[in-house]
């Protein structure tokens, strides 16, 4: 671990937005799944949520992720409706990408609030049931012959609007993670080969000094 690498890890974690996330409902194409995670990393998402496809397994990560899967945790859920309700119970507004009578322009919601963007599968989109329990339905205005964007492009468009709003509100200037959580993640990111052993033994992670070296 070099001082420069550790400094970058701390800097990135200091800008992570634990109150911003996505919920991928049966997104089954690996390149789309990976591209969404890459955008999540770019805007500071800490944890993404996913309902696995009918095959029962999340899509295989590929080069499209740019190793983003190392920096964005993925929490799985059995189905979209229960996932939405779980997030809402934690005070998160869920915005479903879905065309309905109550849909609004994707730029209208307040993304400085705890927010999760619900994205549907490539062929079917967000189900009517999941869209119905979401707090809002959002759409990206389209003026071409094709009526929808690729799901990873839609995710990027919406997440960078969230980033724009949060930048304007100064939410990237002050760490959103609690100090203990930031320290925990800094160790896991800096020492991914050592961290599992400590967890398996039920031991606390070692303290790191200011340049990322383990304090013996």
C-alpha positions as CSV (number, residue, x, y, z in Angstrom):
1,X,0.0,0.0,0.0
2,X,1.5,3.3,-1.1
3,X,0.7,6.6,0.6
4,X,-0.7,7.9,-2.7
5,X,-3.0,4.9,-3.1
6,X,-4.2,5.2,0.5
7,X,-4.8,8.9,0.1
8,X,-6.9,8.3,-3.0
9,X,-9.0,5.6,-1.1
10,X,-9.6,8.1,1.7
11,X,-10.5,10.9,-0.7
12,X,-13.0,8.7,-2.7
13,X,-14.6,7.4,0.5
14,X,-14.9,11.0,1.8
15,X,-17.1,11.7,-1.2
16,X,-19.2,8.5,-1.1
17,X,-23.0,9.1,-1.0
18,X,-24.5,6.4,1.1
19,X,-28.0,8.0,0.7
20,X,-27.9,7.6,-3.1
21,X,-28.4,4.2,-4.8
22,X,-30.0,2.2,-7.6
23,X,-32.2,-0.8,-7.6
24,X,-31.7,-3.0,-10.7
25,X,-34.8,-5.2,-11.2
26,X,-33.7,-8.3,-13.2
27,X,-31.2,-6.5,-15.3
28,X,-29.8,-9.6,-17.1
29,X,-27.2,-8.4,-19.6
30,X,-23.7,-8.4,-18.1
31,X,-22.5,-5.3,-20.0
32,X,-25.5,-3.3,-18.8
33,X,-25.2,-4.5,-15.2
34,X,-21.5,-3.7,-15.2
35,X,-21.9,-0.3,-16.9
36,X,-24.5,0.7,-14.2
37,X,-22.1,-0.2,-11.5
38,X,-19.4,1.9,-13.2
39,X,-21.6,4.9,-13.2
40,X,-22.5,4.2,-9.6
41,X,-18.8,4.4,-8.7
42,X,-18.4,7.6,-10.7
43,X,-21.1,9.5,-8.8
44,X,-20.3,8.1,-5.4
45,X,-22.9,5.4,-4.8
46,X,-21.8,3.2,-1.9
47,X,-24.2,0.3,-2.3
48,X,-26.4,-0.8,-5.2
49,X,-29.4,-3.1,-5.0
50,X,-30.4,-5.8,-7.4
51,X,-33.1,-8.4,-8.0
52,X,-31.4,-11.3,-9.7
53,X,-32.8,-12.4,-13.1
54,X,-35.0,-15.5,-13.3
55,X,-31.8,-17.5,-13.7
56,X,-31.2,-16.9,-10.0
57,X,-27.7,-15.4,-10.4
58,X,-26.6,-11.8,-10.9
59,X,-25.0,-11.1,-14.3
60,X,-21.3,-11.9,-14.6
61,X,-19.1,-8.9,-14.2
62,X,-17.2,-8.0,-17.4
63,X,-14.6,-5.5,-18.5
64,X,-17.4,-2.9,-18.9
65,X,-17.4,-2.3,-15.1
66,X,-13.8,-1.1,-15.1
67,X,-13.3,-2.9,-11.8
68,X,-16.2,-0.9,-10.3
69,X,-17.6,-4.0,-8.7
70,X,-14.7,-3.8,-6.2
71,X,-15.9,-0.4,-5.0
72,X,-19.7,-0.7,-5.1
73,X,-21.3,-3.3,-3.0
74,X,-24.4,-5.1,-4.4
75,X,-27.2,-6.1,-2.0
76,X,-29.6,-8.6,-3.5
77,X,-33.4,-8.8,-2.9
78,X,-36.0,-11.4,-3.7
79,X,-38.3,-9.2,-5.7
80,X,-38.7,-5.5,-6.7
81,X,-41.8,-4.7,-4.6
82,X,-40.4,-6.0,-1.3
83,X,-37.1,-4.2,-2.1
84,X,-38.9,-0.9,-2.7
85,X,-40.8,-1.3,0.6
86,X,-37.6,-2.2,2.4
87,X,-35.9,1.0,1.1
88,X,-38.9,3.1,1.9
89,X,-39.0,1.8,5.5
90,X,-35.5,3.2,5.8
91,X,-36.6,6.6,4.8
92,X,-35.5,6.3,1.1
93,X,-37.6,7.8,-1.7
94,X,-37.7,5.3,-4.6
95,X,-38.0,6.8,-8.1
96,X,-39.1,4.3,-10.7
97,X,-38.1,4.8,-14.4
98,X,-41.6,4.2,-15.7
99,X,-44.0,5.9,-18.0
100,X,-47.4,6.4,-16.3
101,X,-50.0,9.0,-15.7
102,X,-48.1,10.3,-12.7
103,X,-44.7,10.3,-14.4
104,X,-42.6,13.5,-14.1
105,X,-39.4,14.7,-15.8
106,X,-36.4,13.0,-14.2
107,X,-34.9,16.4,-13.2
108,X,-37.9,17.4,-11.0
109,X,-37.3,15.2,-7.9
110,X,-35.1,16.4,-5.1
111,X,-32.1,14.1,-5.3
112,X,-30.5,15.6,-2.2
113,X,-33.0,13.4,-0.2
114,X,-32.1,9.8,0.4
115,X,-32.9,8.3,-3.0
116,X,-32.9,5.1,-4.9
117,X,-33.5,4.9,-8.7
118,X,-35.4,1.8,-9.7
119,X,-34.4,0.5,-13.1
120,X,-36.2,-2.3,-15.0
121,X,-35.0,-5.2,-17.1
122,X,-34.0,-4.6,-20.6
123,X,-37.1,-6.0,-22.3
124,X,-39.8,-5.3,-19.8
125,X,-38.8,-2.3,-17.8
126,X,-40.1,-1.7,-14.4
127,X,-43.2,-3.7,-13.6
128,X,-46.5,-1.9,-13.0
129,X,-46.6,-3.3,-9.5
130,X,-43.1,-2.0,-8.5
131,X,-43.8,1.4,-10.2
132,X,-47.1,1.6,-8.3
133,X,-45.4,1.3,-4.9
134,X,-42.6,3.7,-5.8
135,X,-42.7,7.2,-4.5
136,X,-42.5,8.7,-8.0
137,X,-42.3,7.6,-11.6
138,X,-39.8,9.5,-13.7
139,X,-39.1,9.7,-17.4
140,X,-36.3,11.0,-19.6
141,X,-37.9,13.2,-22.4
142,X,-37.4,11.5,-25.8
143,X,-37.9,13.2,-29.1
144,X,-36.7,10.5,-31.5
145,X,-38.3,7.5,-33.2
146,X,-37.0,5.2,-30.5
147,X,-39.0,5.5,-27.3
148,X,-36.5,4.4,-24.7
149,X,-32.8,4.5,-23.8
150,X,-30.5,1.6,-23.0
151,X,-30.9,0.9,-19.3
152,X,-27.3,1.7,-18.5
153,X,-27.5,5.0,-20.4
154,X,-30.8,5.9,-18.6
155,X,-29.1,5.1,-15.3
156,X,-26.1,7.4,-16.1
157,X,-28.4,10.2,-17.2
158,X,-30.4,10.1,-14.0
159,X,-27.5,9.5,-11.6
160,X,-25.5,12.5,-13.0
161,X,-28.5,14.7,-12.4
162,X,-28.4,13.5,-8.8
163,X,-24.7,14.3,-8.7
164,X,-25.4,17.8,-10.1
165,X,-27.9,18.5,-7.4
166,X,-25.8,17.1,-4.6
167,X,-22.7,19.0,-5.8
168,X,-24.8,22.2,-5.7
169,X,-25.8,21.4,-2.2
170,X,-22.2,20.8,-1.1
171,X,-22.9,17.1,-0.3
172,X,-19.5,16.0,-1.8
173,X,-17.5,18.5,0.3
174,X,-18.2,16.9,3.7
175,X,-17.9,13.1,4.3
176,X,-21.3,11.5,4.4
177,X,-19.9,8.4,6.1
178,X,-19.5,8.2,9.8
179,X,-15.8,8.2,10.8
180,X,-15.8,4.6,12.0
181,X,-17.5,3.4,8.8
182,X,-15.0,5.3,6.7
183,X,-12.1,3.7,8.6
184,X,-13.6,0.3,8.2
185,X,-14.1,0.6,4.5
186,X,-10.7,2.2,4.1
187,X,-9.1,-1.0,5.5
188,X,-11.2,-3.3,3.3
189,X,-10.3,-1.3,0.2
190,X,-6.7,-1.0,1.1
191,X,-6.3,-4.6,2.2
192,X,-8.9,-6.7,0.4
193,X,-6.9,-9.9,0.9
194,X,-6.5,-9.5,4.7
195,X,-10.0,-8.2,5.6
196,X,-11.9,-11.5,5.1
197,X,-9.6,-13.2,7.6
198,X,-10.3,-10.7,10.3
199,X,-14.0,-11.0,9.7
200,X,-13.9,-14.8,9.8
201,X,-12.1,-14.7,13.1
202,X,-14.4,-12.0,14.5
203,X,-11.4,-9.7,15.1
204,X,-11.4,-6.0,14.7
205,X,-9.4,-4.6,11.9
206,X,-6.0,-3.2,12.7
207,X,-5.5,0.5,13.0
208,X,-3.9,2.2,9.9
209,X,-1.6,5.1,10.2
210,X,-1.9,8.3,8.1
211,X,-0.2,6.7,5.1
212,X,-2.2,3.4,5.2
213,X,0.4,1.2,7.0
214,X,-0.9,-1.2,9.6
215,X,0.1,-0.1,13.1
216,X,1.6,-3.1,14.8
